[in-house]
Amino acid sequence: MGCEKKRFRFVFLLFVVPFLLGGSSKVQKKPTATPPSDQPPIRVQVDLVYLHAAVFDKNGRPVQGMKQSDFKVYEDKVEQQIAKFGPESDTPVTVGILIDSSGSMGQAKIDKAIDAVKVLAATLSPRDEIFLMGFTDQPYLLEDFVPASTDLNRPLSRLFSKGATSVGAAVEEGLWKMRDASNRKQALVVISDGLDIPGRGVEDKIRSHETLVYAIGLKGIGGVLGAWAHMQAMNVRGTSLKIYADESGGRAIFVKDLDEIAQACRDIVFDLKGQYAIAYYPSNTARNGKYRRIKVLIDHPEYSLQYRRGYYAPRH
């Protein structure tokens, strides 16, 4: 008897409940919407590509007053339409200063570098921010993001000469640190006397960031232009200081006298504040992660240009 009652309840639920819920035990499928045949496919657009272009006259002095019509931008030999353009004299910038404190620097070079860093910070505007890192074979943070007007005596006093040199490790850490920067425009300034064989991985990371890399190389025995440095660097296109700077759109300045470091810092700030912002939406909208080469031309044959060489497209 108990079994018959359970069977009845099961049959009741199977046939009656669907009618109470919707009048049918069959599941009604919604028709699939068919897009109109004349509707174009949706394409995901690659984000704006930003460039910071510096223009120099034949004497190496920055040129002001350029117009958008003076520039042409090419990506993989295809001309691009400039979407945004303007001078960057008032654009706030975040500057990471990376100071070599390896054994080859010696305290005399470090002291001159410290003085130059103070000059650099004082030359920046009150809206700019900085951070400080020392490096030997590994980088170490001296001062986190602070306004450029901050007193830097205490963090800079922690620099002492010891150990080996790895510019690449410092640049990588600086790029990583820039994730927390307040400003979109960013630059790393490296002060070093040591040879650092360029690593392909570091170049790739530079290509994946908009951060400019500037380098101040100290010449001399054991320095970046010493004979031993040349011998080691013959097969890697020179020292990493110049390679990293050129790849990013910055530049490397090699000084012969330690007293020239401060002026090099002023020149770098002058570069940063004299650049032109150029942005475009790439005509190639593929998100394939491939490297794309950039070429910028200007309608003034006597002028030279400084800008980053290319970038990696985003991936889906």
C-alpha positions as CSV (number, residue, x, y, z in Angstrom):
1,M,0.0,0.0,0.0
2,G,2.8,2.4,0.9
3,C,4.5,1.8,-2.4
4,E,1.3,2.6,-4.4
5,K,1.0,5.9,-2.6
6,K,4.6,6.9,-3.4
7,R,4.0,5.9,-7.1
8,F,0.9,8.1,-7.2
9,R,2.6,11.1,-5.8
10,F,5.4,10.7,-8.3
11,V,3.0,10.6,-11.2
12,F,1.1,13.6,-9.9
13,L,4.3,15.7,-9.6
14,L,5.4,14.6,-13.1
15,F,2.3,15.6,-15.0
16,V,0.4,18.2,-12.9
17,V,3.2,20.5,-11.6
18,P,4.4,21.5,-15.2
19,F,0.8,22.6,-16.0
20,L,0.7,24.7,-12.8
21,L,4.1,26.3,-13.7
22,G,3.5,27.0,-17.4
23,G,1.0,24.8,-19.0
24,S,3.4,22.5,-20.7
25,S,6.1,20.0,-19.7
26,K,8.2,21.0,-22.7
27,V,11.0,23.6,-22.4
28,Q,10.4,26.5,-24.7
29,K,13.7,27.6,-26.4
30,K,14.2,31.3,-27.2
31,P,14.8,32.0,-30.8
32,T,18.4,32.9,-31.6
33,A,18.7,36.5,-32.8
34,T,20.4,36.7,-36.2
35,P,22.3,39.9,-36.8
36,P,21.4,41.8,-40.0
37,S,23.6,40.8,-42.9
38,D,24.6,44.4,-43.6
39,Q,25.9,45.0,-40.0
40,P,29.7,45.1,-39.9
41,P,31.6,42.8,-37.5
42,I,32.6,44.3,-34.2
43,R,36.3,44.8,-33.8
44,V,38.1,45.5,-30.5
45,Q,40.2,48.5,-31.0
46,V,43.8,48.7,-29.7
47,D,44.3,51.4,-27.1
48,L,46.0,54.7,-27.9
49,V,49.7,54.5,-28.5
50,Y,51.5,57.4,-26.8
51,L,54.8,58.8,-27.9
52,H,57.0,61.5,-26.3
53,A,58.9,63.1,-29.1
54,A,61.8,65.4,-28.6
55,V,63.0,67.6,-31.5
56,F,66.6,69.0,-31.7
57,D,68.2,71.4,-34.0
58,K,71.6,70.8,-35.6
59,N,73.3,72.1,-32.4
60,G,71.4,69.6,-30.2
61,R,69.1,72.2,-28.7
62,P,65.4,71.4,-28.2
63,V,63.1,73.0,-30.7
64,Q,59.9,74.6,-29.5
65,G,56.8,75.7,-31.4
66,M,56.3,72.6,-33.6
67,K,52.8,71.9,-34.9
68,Q,50.9,68.6,-35.5
69,S,51.2,69.0,-39.2
70,D,55.0,69.0,-38.9
71,F,54.9,65.3,-37.9
72,K,54.1,62.0,-39.6
73,V,53.9,58.7,-37.7
74,Y,54.3,55.3,-39.3
75,E,53.7,51.9,-37.7
76,D,55.3,49.0,-39.6
77,K,55.6,51.3,-42.6
78,V,51.9,52.2,-42.6
79,E,51.1,55.9,-41.9
80,Q,48.9,56.5,-38.9
81,Q,46.5,59.3,-38.2
82,I,47.5,61.4,-35.2
83,A,44.7,61.6,-32.7
84,K,46.2,63.8,-30.0
85,F,49.1,66.2,-30.1
86,G,50.5,68.9,-27.8
87,P,53.6,70.3,-26.1
88,E,54.5,68.7,-22.7
89,S,56.0,71.7,-20.9
90,D,53.3,71.6,-18.2
91,T,52.8,67.9,-18.1
92,P,53.6,66.4,-14.7
93,V,56.1,63.6,-14.8
94,T,57.2,60.8,-12.4
95,V,61.0,60.4,-12.4
96,G,62.7,57.3,-10.9
97,I,66.3,58.0,-10.1
98,L,68.6,54.9,-10.1
99,I,72.1,55.5,-8.7
100,D,74.9,53.0,-9.1
101,S,76.6,52.4,-5.7
102,S,78.8,49.5,-6.8
103,G,82.5,49.2,-5.8
104,S,83.8,50.7,-9.0
105,M,81.9,54.0,-8.3
106,G,83.9,54.8,-5.2
107,Q,82.7,57.4,-2.7
108,A,83.9,60.3,-4.8
109,K,81.7,59.4,-7.7
110,I,78.7,58.7,-5.5
111,D,79.1,62.1,-3.7
112,K,79.0,63.8,-7.1
113,A,76.0,61.7,-8.1
114,I,74.2,62.7,-4.9
115,D,74.8,66.4,-5.7
116,A,73.5,66.0,-9.2
117,V,70.4,64.2,-8.0
118,K,69.6,67.2,-5.8
119,V,70.0,69.5,-8.9
120,L,67.7,67.2,-10.9
121,A,65.0,67.3,-8.2
122,A,65.3,71.1,-7.9
123,T,65.0,71.5,-11.6
124,L,61.7,69.6,-11.8
125,S,58.4,71.4,-11.1
126,P,56.4,71.2,-7.8
127,R,53.8,69.0,-9.5
128,D,56.4,66.3,-10.5
129,E,57.1,63.3,-8.2
130,I,60.2,61.2,-7.8
131,F,61.5,58.0,-6.2
132,L,65.1,57.0,-5.4
133,M,66.8,53.6,-5.8
134,G,70.4,52.6,-5.3
135,F,71.7,49.5,-7.1
136,T,74.7,47.2,-7.1
137,D,74.0,43.7,-8.4
138,Q,70.5,44.2,-6.9
139,P,68.4,47.4,-6.6
140,Y,67.2,48.7,-3.2
141,L,64.7,51.5,-2.5
142,L,66.0,54.7,-0.9
143,E,62.9,56.9,-1.1
144,D,59.3,56.0,-2.2
145,F,57.2,58.3,-4.3
146,V,57.4,61.9,-3.0
147,P,57.1,65.4,-4.5
148,A,60.2,66.6,-6.3
149,S,60.6,69.4,-3.7
150,T,61.2,66.8,-0.8
151,D,64.4,67.1,1.1
152,L,66.5,64.1,-0.1
153,N,69.5,64.4,2.2
154,R,68.5,61.5,4.5
155,P,67.7,58.8,1.9
156,L,70.8,59.8,-0.2
157,S,73.0,59.5,2.8
158,R,72.4,55.7,2.7
159,L,74.5,55.3,-0.5
160,F,77.8,53.5,0.0
161,S,80.2,52.1,-2.6
162,K,80.3,48.3,-2.6
163,G,79.6,45.2,-4.7
164,A,79.0,44.5,-8.4
165,T,76.8,46.3,-11.0
166,S,73.6,45.3,-12.7
167,V,72.0,48.1,-14.6
168,G,69.4,45.7,-16.1
169,A,68.2,44.6,-12.7
170,A,67.8,48.2,-11.6
171,V,65.9,49.2,-14.8
172,E,63.6,46.2,-14.5
173,E,62.8,47.1,-10.8
174,G,62.3,50.7,-11.8
175,L,59.8,49.8,-14.5
176,W,58.0,47.5,-12.0
177,K,57.9,50.4,-9.5
178,M,56.3,52.7,-12.0
179,R,53.0,50.7,-11.8
180,D,52.3,52.9,-8.7
181,A,53.2,56.2,-10.3
182,S,50.7,59.1,-10.1
183,N,51.6,60.5,-13.5
184,R,51.2,58.9,-16.9
185,K,54.4,60.5,-18.2
186,Q,57.3,58.6,-16.6
187,A,61.1,58.5,-16.9
188,L,63.9,56.5,-15.3
189,V,67.3,58.3,-14.9
190,V,70.2,55.9,-14.4
191,I,73.6,57.2,-13.2
192,S,76.3,54.6,-13.5
193,D,80.0,54.0,-14.4
194,G,79.8,50.3,-14.9
195,L,79.4,48.0,-17.9
196,D,76.2,46.0,-18.0
197,I,75.8,43.6,-20.9
198,P,72.3,44.3,-22.3
199,G,69.8,41.5,-21.6
200,R,67.1,40.8,-24.1
201,G,64.6,40.4,-21.4
202,V,65.2,44.0,-20.2
203,E,64.8,45.4,-23.7
204,D,61.5,43.5,-24.1
205,K,60.3,45.0,-20.8
206,I,61.3,48.5,-21.9
207,R,59.3,47.9,-25.1
208,S,56.3,46.9,-23.0
209,H,56.2,50.2,-21.1
210,E,55.8,53.9,-22.1
211,T,58.5,54.8,-19.5
212,L,61.5,56.8,-20.9
213,V,65.0,55.7,-19.9
214,Y,67.7,58.3,-19.6
215,A,71.3,57.4,-18.7
216,I,74.3,59.3,-17.4
217,G,77.5,57.3,-18.0
218,L,80.7,58.2,-16.2
219,K,83.7,57.7,-18.4
220,G,87.1,56.6,-17.1
221,I,89.1,53.5,-16.0
222,G,86.6,50.8,-15.3
223,G,83.8,52.9,-16.7
224,V,81.4,52.3,-19.5
225,L,83.8,53.5,-22.2
226,G,86.9,51.7,-20.8
227,A,88.9,49.3,-23.1
228,W,87.7,46.3,-21.2
229,A,84.1,47.5,-21.5
230,H,84.5,47.8,-25.3
231,M,85.9,44.3,-25.6
232,Q,83.0,42.8,-23.7
233,A,80.4,44.8,-25.4
234,M,81.6,44.3,-29.0
235,N,78.9,41.7,-29.8
236,V,76.0,43.4,-28.0
237,R,76.0,46.8,-29.8
238,G,77.6,48.8,-27.0
239,T,76.8,49.3,-23.3
240,S,73.3,48.8,-21.9
241,L,73.0,52.5,-20.9
242,K,72.7,53.6,-24.5
243,I,70.7,50.6,-25.7
244,Y,68.1,51.0,-23.0
245,A,67.9,54.7,-23.5
246,D,67.6,54.5,-27.3
247,E,65.0,51.8,-27.2
248,S,62.7,53.7,-24.8
249,G,62.9,57.1,-26.6
250,G,65.2,58.6,-24.0
251,R,68.9,59.3,-24.4
252,A,72.3,58.5,-22.9
253,I,74.7,61.2,-21.9
254,F,78.4,60.3,-21.3
255,V,80.4,62.7,-19.2
256,K,84.2,63.0,-19.0
257,D,84.3,65.0,-15.8
258,L,82.3,64.3,-12.6
259,D,81.4,68.0,-12.4
260,E,79.4,67.5,-15.6
261,I,76.9,65.1,-14.0
262,A,74.8,68.0,-12.6
263,Q,74.5,69.7,-16.0
264,A,73.5,66.3,-17.6
265,C,70.6,66.1,-15.0
266,R,69.5,69.6,-16.0
267,D,69.6,68.6,-19.7
268,I,67.4,65.6,-19.0
269,V,64.8,67.7,-17.3
270,F,65.0,70.2,-20.2
271,D,64.3,67.2,-22.6
272,L,61.4,66.0,-20.5
273,K,59.7,69.4,-20.4
274,G,60.4,70.2,-24.1
275,Q,58.9,67.1,-25.6
276,Y,55.7,66.8,-27.7
277,A,53.0,64.3,-26.9
278,I,51.8,62.3,-29.9
279,A,49.1,59.7,-29.7
280,Y,47.3,57.6,-32.4
281,Y,44.9,54.7,-32.6
282,P,46.8,52.0,-34.6
283,S,45.2,51.0,-37.9
284,N,46.3,47.4,-37.1
285,T,43.7,46.4,-34.5
286,A,44.9,42.8,-34.0
287,R,45.6,41.9,-30.4
288,N,48.4,39.4,-31.1
289,G,51.1,40.5,-28.8
290,K,53.5,41.1,-31.7
291,Y,56.2,43.9,-31.7
292,R,55.4,46.8,-33.9
293,R,58.0,49.3,-35.1
294,I,57.4,53.0,-35.0
295,K,58.9,55.7,-37.2
296,V,58.3,59.4,-36.8
297,L,59.3,61.9,-39.5
298,I,59.3,65.6,-39.4
299,D,59.1,68.2,-42.2
300,H,62.4,69.8,-41.2
301,P,65.4,68.0,-42.6
302,E,67.9,69.8,-40.4
303,Y,66.1,68.7,-37.2
304,S,66.6,65.3,-35.4
305,L,64.0,63.3,-33.5
306,Q,64.1,61.3,-30.3
307,Y,61.2,58.8,-29.6
308,R,60.6,55.2,-28.7
309,R,61.2,52.7,-31.5
310,G,58.2,50.5,-31.1
311,Y,55.9,48.6,-28.7
312,Y,54.2,45.2,-28.2
313,A,50.6,45.0,-29.2
314,P,48.2,43.9,-26.4
315,R,46.9,40.3,-26.3
316,H,43.2,39.2,-26.0
